[in-house]
Amino acid sequence: MTEGNENVPFSFYYMATDIQIRQIEQLVDATIAAEPEYFRVQVKIKPTNNVKVFIEGDKGITIEKCVQFNRALYKKLDESGLFPTGDFSLEVSSPGLDEPLKERRQYARNIGHEVEVLFNDGSKKVGKLVQVAEADIIIESIEGKGKKAVTQQLVIPFNNIKTTTVQIKF
């Protein structure tokens, strides 16, 4: 903490960041609103005021589209006064392949892909994502080998999921 802020609770700094994130999320949503095939996945702010915005599209997102959103969003952020000294940087990208799925639309975009679901209790299940509904997903997995292999479908409510990551196969 800086000098003179001894009486400010440490949690204040986290709340201020949460407020900033919500305000930036609103700016992102306004920036992409004209193109409904794109959606905000997440906004992060690093202590150095590096703002990271993750945007995805129902059919993917190009680097050119990220650049376009970055330019529009940078101008809105600069004008917003959220960083009064103008001391911030902005990165707009799609979430990386190693990032967990966060939005229902990301799940829908990954139907047919192999996913690993980490449950709230710490257990895991790997299978092919076959369906996404409002409250749950269905994955299909093969148990056993050879003639004893059995295909099973498992319905997993979203509220039982801690994280879901797409599995990359080479």
ABEGO torsion letter per residue (X at the ends): XBBGAAABBAAAAAAAAAAAAAAAAAAAAAAAAABAABBBABBBBBAAGBBBBBBBBAAEBBAAAAAAAAAAAAAAAAAAGABAAGBBBBBBBBBBAABBBABAAAAAAABGBBBBBBBAAGBBBBBBBABBBAABBBBBBBBEBEAABBBBBBBBBAAABABBBBBBBX
